Amino acid sequence: MVDDRSRLPIGMFDSGVGGLTVARAVIDLLPHEDIIYLGDTQRCPYGPRPHDEVRRFALEIMDHLVSQGVKLLVIACNSAASAVFEEARQRYDVSVLSVIEPGVRAAIAATRNRRIGLIGTVATVTSGSYDQALAATKANMELVSQACPRFVEFVEHNETNSEAVFDAAEEYLAPLKAAGVDTVILGCTHYPLLSGVIQYVMGEEVVLISSAEATANEVFAELKNSDLLNRSEDIGKHRFIATSEEGMFSELGELLLGPAFSGIEYRPWSDRTKA
Amino acid sequence: MVDDRSRLPIGMFDSGVGGLTVARAVIDLLPHEDIIYLGDTQRCPYGPRPHDEVRRFALEIMDHLVSQGVKLLVIACNSAASAVFEEARQRYDVSVLSVIEPGVRAAIAATRNRRIGLIGTVATVTSGSYDQALAATKANMELVSQACPRFVEFVEHNETNSEAVFDAAEEYLAPLKAAGVDTVILGCTHYPLLSGVIQYVMGEEVVLISSAEATANEVFAELKNSDLLNRSEDIGKHRFIATSEEGMFSELGELLLGPAFSGIEYRPWSDRTKA
């Protein structure tokens, strides 16, 4: 029997644009799902704000999304997840997923030597939320964390292969290499756009875990297990809501959500000499 | 010193739309690179064609791309890679990468128990090209291969979470589960769109290797190592060329290249009661 709630959208939010990498991973796996994404650009970033303030903002947003009608909530923001995940799971009737636990579980599955690296913003790393999530799994593994303060800025300036990016990556990642981690969690929603540099610096024998993709896999499994997959044959509708009107959301959004498929040319093979 | 060739596009091709998942992974990691993608939709699929014919088609296309001026060739098609990769590496002055070897190397890095699964089309699996690529690495690992004939059709009908997809996935993947593989190579460029189902059926402890992402990482490393990264600050231009004019390339292209970032709404947080 199909649950009527299956037609409701998935609600997602982040302090800004970063969570769009999570939205995109979800859209990839679940093209028939409707999505409401709220980027709280007006109050971004959350990282430097006091815990109680982030908690309040996040609950406000989730209350709002739930009042609109959603079948699942995804906290696509490391700071908010760290501040409010457990409380949110108690507070709402719908399931709540965050970006932290899926990344940790995927890393536990992937590591061969039980030494996992974590990179993120200063706020995420100092929050200890990944350490706690790993401890909660009772897996006996080592987590080596490293803040990469300039990485978000690089992504937001669309600077992903300059010498400065390579230099910063070499510096930030040196302790992870020295510790011999064989798996690295990209613990910030912006970082999938730097995975070329990060993989290059870490070496191809190291497995990178995108929290965005790991979270999308858990969204898929959660909807399947609770019989809430949208069985519509139509492509889902995607609403992207920002709380402040500025170019950044739109420009960065295109970068983070992925390239547009445009400028298609049709050329029968026999015409190839016309270039 | 910047090599002038660094401004040239990356040339990629596939028998059809599937290679767009590779194009997209490359665009994600290398947003400043220009790309020419040729989908030979007129003669698609290559899989059932004789080896010599696929070889001839692929060389024609690569000759064409090289004559247009490219700095790197990517064979984003398993059938073509299997037929012509070694020959192409000899034939052209520019580097040639295929989707096969990067996926194999990433799987070797990721496996913990040295048992790797490979899923692909009937043509890819029976070609033995992944077995050969694995043997060439001299890694002492087992490869368990399984053809998944209906998976491409499911993707092309945008059917990614129906009961039929789950049933097919359960059936196709049972031998891999029975063999205890801990890593699975998605050996077909369409399969990243089914990774939700595949991960769900295999279980979260199994690592999926997207050949698209693995290939993009090698493109990144190859350009970096040969000092051919495009240092432009502009977003790269992407040309998508199809050899026959039909809706499928455009419709499926959007699906495979990723969602459009459109329909953005700006709502100051104070307006939220207006829904």
Interface residues (C-beta under 8 A of the other chain):
Chain A: L20 R24 I27 D28 L29 L30 P31 H32 D40 Q42 R43 E60 H64 Q68 R105 A106 A109 A110 T111 R112 N158 E159 T160 N161 S162 P192 L193 S195 G196 V197 Q199 Y200 E204 E205 V206 V207 E213 A216 N217 E218 F220 A221 K224 L229 R231 E233 I235 H238 R239 F240 I241 A242 T243 S244 E245 F249 S250 G253 E254 L255 L257 G258 P259 A260 F261 G263 I264 E265 Y266 R267 P268 W269 R272 A275
Chain B: L20 R24 I27 D28 L29 L30 P31 H32 D40 Q42 R43 E60 H64 Q68 R105 A106 A109 A110 T111 R112 N158 E159 T160 N161 S162 F166 P192 L193 S195 G196 V197 Q199 Y200 E204 E205 V206 V207 E213 A216 N217 E218 F220 A221 K224 L229 R231 E233 I235 K237 H238 R239 F240 I241 A242 T243 S244 E245 F249 S250 G253 E254 L255 L257 G258 P259 A260 F261 G263 I264 E265 Y266 R267 P268 W269 R272 A275
